[in-house]
Amino acid sequence: MTKLSVNINKIATIRNARGGNYPNVLKAAIDCERFGAQGITVHPRPDERHIRYQDARDIKPKIGVEFNIEGNPVPKFIDLVLEVRPHQVTLVPDSPDAITSNAGWDTIKNESFLKEVISEFKRNGIRTSIFIETDEKMIRNALKTGADRIELYTESYADHFHKDKVAAIAPFIAAAKVANEIGLGINAGHDLDLYNLRYFAANIPGLLEVSIGHALISDSLYLGLENTIQLYLRELKL
């Protein structure tokens, strides 16, 4: 079964709106694991407007499931990852002022940079994934960077799912076939939700993990966190 990693950034956003430590982000991570999540994802940004760097330090020793830290590999981020040593780091080329991740890597233009960063993480035993779009050339070149996995950026799939789900998923199926052919593991994330997740997981060969935050945390406001995680897990039981 494809693993579900819960991105808890939105819980940190609510906490930061009032200051203090409520809701408690560490407790949320522990609860997500207790409720069945197979991974926890955080995406600290330089301005720490949601997840703070200290959150990553606090969470890692308190959970038993896979810990995934996402972000743009600026020096401060690299230092954090090497200090915390998560199970996986996902490299995302987002600018500091981006509201959310909005593009995948150009692995050709950035090959040398990515090689350097990834080699450092791999020397420290950290699995590395690259946030990427469905362009075959970019996927094939991701292998040259030394990455272990790619994370398919699924916003376009989510945007077009209700209009024509077959057309929406077609480029992702093609991308997955390329990744499988060259030996790259496949993760996916961005705007996946209870309506489009099952179809995506059922049609992407070799899908190892999905990282879901905004939709899942939003759903939990109505459905409760434990129930919501169980509903997402049910969509992945194919």
Rosetta blueprint (number, residue, H / E / L):
1 M L
2 T L
3 K E
4 L E
5 S E
6 V E
7 N E
8 I L
9 N H
10 K H
11 I H
12 A H
13 T H
14 I H
15 R H
16 N H
17 A H
18 R H
19 G L
20 G L
21 N L
22 Y L
23 P L
24 N L
25 V H
26 L H
27 K H
28 A H
29 A H
30 I H
31 D H
32 C H
33 E H
34 R H
35 F L
36 G L
37 A L
38 Q L
39 G E
40 I E
41 T E
42 V E
43 H L
44 P L
45 R L
46 P L
47 D L
48 E L
49 R L
50 H L
51 I L
52 R L
53 Y H
54 Q H
55 D H
56 A H
57 R H
58 D H
59 I H
60 K H
61 P H
62 K H
63 I L
64 G L
65 V L
66 E E
67 F E
68 N E
69 I E
70 E E
71 G E
72 N L
73 P L
74 V L
75 P H
76 K H
77 F H
78 I H
79 D H
80 L H
81 V H
82 L H
83 E H
84 V H
85 R L
86 P L
87 H L
88 Q E
89 V E
90 T E
91 L E
92 V L
93 P L
94 D L
95 S L
96 P L
97 D L
98 A L
99 I L
100 T L
101 S L
102 N L
103 A L
104 G L
105 W L
106 D L
107 T L
108 I L
109 K L
110 N L
111 E H
112 S H
113 F H
114 L H
115 K H
116 E H
117 V H
118 I H
119 S H
120 E H
121 F H
122 K H
123 R H
124 N L
125 G L
126 I L
127 R E
128 T E
129 S E
130 I E
131 F E
132 I E
133 E L
134 T L
135 D L
136 E H
137 K H
138 M H
139 I H
140 R H
141 N H
142 A H
143 L H
144 K H
145 T L
146 G L
147 A L
148 D L
149 R E
150 I E
151 E E
152 L E
153 Y E
154 T L
155 E H
156 S H
157 Y H
158 A H
159 D H
160 H H
161 F L
162 H L
163 K L
164 D L
165 K H
166 V H
167 A H
168 A H
169 I H
170 A H
171 P H
172 F H
173 I H
174 A H
175 A H
176 A H
177 K H
178 V H
179 A H
180 N H
181 E H
182 I H
183 G L
184 L L
185 G E
186 I E
187 N E
188 A E
189 G E
190 H L
191 D L
192 L L
193 D L
194 L L
195 Y L
196 N L
197 L H
198 R H
199 Y H
200 F H
201 A H
202 A H
203 N H
204 I L
205 P L
206 G L
207 L E
208 L E
209 E E
210 V E
211 S E
212 I E
213 G L
214 H H
215 A H
216 L H
217 I H
218 S H
219 D H
220 S H
221 L H
222 Y H
223 L H
224 G L
225 L H
226 E H
227 N H
228 T H
229 I H
230 Q H
231 L H
232 Y H
233 L H
234 R H
235 E H
236 L H
237 K L
238 L L
